[in-house]
Amino acid sequence: MAKGACPCGSGQSYDRCCGPLHRGAAVAATAERLMRSRYSAFAVGDADYLLRTWHSRTRPESLELDPAQRWVGLEVLATRTGGVDDRSGVVEFRASYRHGGRTDDLHERSRFVREDGEWVYVGAL
């Protein structure tokens, strides 16, 4: 995905928003920014980025994304800490997807921490 709106819903182009994070040219400054970039990685099928941004204690050995599942919307519901000066944070969100002609939601409260100075996803609360 090189052109068009970023899947995370920022209103920016993918190349100016989550694309640099996915390519490793930038890092997320906040837990919410990482969560948004991870959602975009699901939307564009970037399993490598998802694995790179998963905490080393909870990261699966591999990740296979379902190409038939299409992510169609993200709504951030709440953020608790996770700012530029924090060590941990929680982001609650609702992500919508289409699969098999049906639309559904994933509602999650995700925990993030800094590992080696960068935000990583730990897991759902």
Residue, then its C-alpha position, 0 to 999 in steps of 0.5 A: m500500500a503506497k498511496g491513499a488514506c492510512p487505515c488507522g483513521s488519522g486522515q493522513s496518507y499511509d506514506r506519511c502516517c503508518g508507512p514509515l513505522h512499518r518500514g522501520a524508518a520511524v518508531a511510535a512515540t506513544a502507546e496509542r500511536l503503536m496501537r494504530s500502526r499495528y491496526s494498519a499492519f493488520a489492514v495491509g497484511d504486514a505480519d513482520y511489523l506485528l511480530r517486531t512490535w510484540h513484547s518478547r515475552t508474549r510474542p508468538e513464534s509466527l503469525e499468519l494473517d487471513p487474507a480474506q479478513r479485511w479490516v475496515g475501521l478503527e475507533v480508539l475508545a480510551t487511552r490510559t497513560g502510554g505517553v511519550d514519558d510513560r513506561s506503560g499504557v493501556v489503549e481500548f479500541r474497537a476494530s471492525y472487519r469484514h470476513g465471509g460477507r459479514t462485518d464484525d468488531l474486535h473490542e480490546r483493552s491492550r497493554f503496552v510497555r517500553e522494551d529497549g526504549e520502544w513501545v511494544y504490545v504485551g497483550a489484551l487485558 
